[in-house]
């Protein structure tokens, strides 16, 4: 009986770990988290651990003068885990906060923020 309980506990732990991995985690971004870009980036690229559902996801950029207007959120044509969003106008020097909310293809939603700077 003790062996059955141990096996059941192990299976439950593995199932919970699998569910935790099913959420899209930000793996890296360009401009990189905490970095300084020299000049305005043409687009931001956010790479996640899971395939993203763009219709249920969003990215907002806030800069030194407030919200930044952007084009539509898109997925990289070669990698559906990479979100691309372009500012409508060049970013001015200063600090920027990127807030993202992603829904992975399996329906799990995660969100987060990061910052980067633009230097002249």
Beta strands, then each sheet from edge to edge (+ up, - down):
strand 1: 26-30
strand 2: 36-38
strand 3: 44-48
strand 4: 58-63
strand 5: 66-68
strand 6: 74-75
strand 7: 82-85
strand 8: 94-103
strand 9: 109-119
sheet 1: 1+ 3- 7+ 6-
sheet 2: 2+ 9+ 8- 4+ 5-
end
